[in-house]
């Protein structure tokens, strides 16, 4: 640990791992986001020249501008509320404050393209905790007017899942109607694929089939159980392809029950 409170060996390892992952041509954009964040953060703590730091940040911005800008908004809010010890300067704080205009100008460029009226409509829908026929009708009206899924390119990262949550609350016919729209949204980067995976699983459950990605659960006698899964051997590989983590990591207790003798699906 250095005098400024940075573990340089750890930062070097994080930096090298990030580069290795980002050079993987098979890595989809949604998995690259976290590695760009780590890439930039470790480069800051390793005192890279500001020119190189900006280049790294731009690459992150080009890969996923919405998550990149959200991360910096969170960081700005955090550092403005914390008083750092005068003998332990916070490197990232200094960098962000000095170059704030550079970062915010890029983020403002995408925020300016948001549909403010649409954001208001989705915000109102988002306040309804239990989606119903009224919210589904509102969403149908929005989609008929815009002709596409209201995702991150038009309403930002914070509201990208509102329309999905409404679609997900519907019956089989309603969900199936908008499934092509969700698939197009994922292809265009307007929606993270993990939400599409959840929808595809729900469709299978509503049809009386086994689910694919292991996202659907039920409560029986106060205990949570996972709906039957189609292929346990390929489960994690399929989940990875949709931006989901390993099932056993996300649901360790359920995984243990499922993999006990005579209890696997």
N, C-alpha and C positions, 0 to 999 in steps of 0.2 A: 504494500500500500504506500503510495507516494504521499508527500507532505500535503498535497492538495486534495487528498482523499480519493484518489483514483487508483484502481488496481490495473496497472498497465498490461500485465500478462493476460488478465481476463479480457481486457478490451482488445488486445491483439488477436486473441483466439476468436472472439466474437466477430471481429472485422474480417478475418480470414474465412471463417465459416460462411459469413454473409456473401462474400465474393464467390465462394465455391457454389453456393446455392443459386445465386443469380446468374451464373454461367451455365446452369442446367437448362438446355433448350426445351425440356419437357415440362418445366415448372410453369403452371398457369398464373395469370396475373394476380389472382386473389391470394395465392401463396407467396408471391413475390413481395407483397406489401410489407409484411412484417420484417422480411430480410432487408428491404430498403431502409426501413426505420432503424434497424440495428446497425446497418452499414453506416448510415449517417451519424447516429449517436456515438458509435465507437470511434469514428473518424474525428468527431468533435473532441472527445476525451483524449484522443491521441495527438491533439493540437495540429491537425492538418491545416495547411494554408486556406484562407477563406475562399480563394478561387476554386480549389478542389472541392471544398464543402458545398459550394453553390452548385457545382456540376453534379455532385451526388444527389443533392436535393432535387434538382431538375429532373434527373432520371426517375426518381421516386414519384415526382409529381406527374410525369408523363405516363407512368405505369398505372397509377391510381390517384388522381388529383384530389378526390373527395376524402379518402382516408388520410392522405398526406396532410391536407389542410386541417382536418379535424384533429389530428395528433398535435399539430402546432398550436391550434387554438387551446387545447387542453394544457399544453405546456406553458403557454403564455399566462393562462389563468392561475396555474400552479405557482409559477415563480413570482408572480406579483403578490401572492398572499404569504409567501415564506420569507423570513429574514435570515439570510445566510451569515454564518460566523465570519467576521472580517478577516480572519486568518486562513479561511478555507474558501477561496473564491469559487463560485459555481460557473464552470466554463460555458456550459450551454446557455445559462442565463445571460452571460456577457455577450455571447454571440448573437442570440436572438434579439436582445435589446438594441445592439449596434446595427444589425442588419434587418430590423423588423420591416422596413419598407419593402425590401427585396422580396421577402416571403409573402407579405400581405398583398402586394400588388398582383402576384400570381393567383393567390386564392380569391381575390376580388374579381379577377377576370372570369372565373367560372361562376361565382356567386351572382354576377351581373346577368348571367344567362338563365337564372332560375325564374320560374313562373310564379310570381308573388301571389297572384289570386289562387292558383292551384295549391300553393303551400298553405294558404289560409283554409281552404276547403279540406285538405287532408289533415291539417292540425285539428280541425273540429271533429272529424271522423275519429281521429286518434284518441280523443278524449272519451269516447264511448268505450268503456271497458269490455262489455260483452256485445260483440257485433251482432246485428240483427237484420231483418229485412229492409229497414230504413237505411242503414249504412250501406247495404248491398245495392240498393237502388241508387243512392248517391254516387257510389263508385261506378255503376253502370253508366250513369249520365256523364261522368267525367271521361270515361274511356270512349264513349260514343262521340264526344266532342273533340278529344285529342287524337283518337285513333291509335293510341299506343299506351304501354304501361307507364304510369307516372313514377319514374324511378329517380336515381341519384343525379342524372344529368339535368333534370327539370325541377326537382324539389330538394336535392341535397341528400347527404348520407343519413341524416337524422329521420327523414321521412320516407326513405326508400321502401320500407317494409309495411307501410300503412295499408297500401292497396293489397299487398300480398295477404296480410292478416284478415282482411275482409273476404277475399277470395277463399282463403283457407277455412273460413267459418261456414261456408255454404254447403249445400248437399252435393251429391255426385254430379248432377247435371250442371249446377252452377260452376263448380270447380273445373269440370271438363271443358266447359265453354271457354274459360279463360286460360287454360293450360298452354295453348300455342303462344299466347301473349307473354306468359311467364318465361317460356323457353326463349323467345326472341329477346326479352329483357336481359336474360343471363348472357346470351351471345353478344349483346351490345354493351355489356358492362353496367347495365342499369340496376341489376339485382345480383346479389351474391348467390351462387349455385346451391348453397346449403338450404336455402328456402325452397328452391325447386325440388330438392331431394325430399324435403318434408311433405310437400304437396303430392309428389309421386307416390310416396308411401301411403298417404291418406287415401288416395284414389284406390290403391290396391286393397286396403282394409275395407273400404266401403263396397268394393266389389266382392268381398268375401275371400280375397286371396292373401297370401303371405306378403309382408312388406319386403322392400329391397334394401334399404339403408339403415333400418333399425332406429327410426326416429319417433315411432308411434307407441304410446304406452296406455295402459288402462289401470284402473284401481279396483281391486277386488278385496273385500273385507278389510279395507283400510290399507292394503299393501299394493304398492305399485308393481305392475308386471309389464313386460314388453310383449307386444303382439308378435305372433310367429314370424320368423325371418326366413326368407326363401333359401339363401345360401350362406351358411355360417362360415364356410371356408373362404369365400370370396368377399365377405362382408367388409373388412377393413380396406381392401383394395378398392371396392366400389365407393366407400365413404370418402376415401382420399381423392378420388376423381371428382367429388362434389364439394370439396373444401371442408369436409368433416373430419374430426380427429378420430383416432381409434376408439371403437365402441367400449373396450375394456377400460380405457382411461376415463372416458366421460361417464360411464355407468358401471363402476367397479363392482358394487354389490350385486347388481343384476347379472353381470357377466359371470360372477362366481356361481350364482344359482344356475345359470344356463349351461355352464360347462361341467357341472357335477354329473356323475354317471346317471344315465337314464333321464336327465332333465334338459338335455339340449334340444333345440328346435330343429 
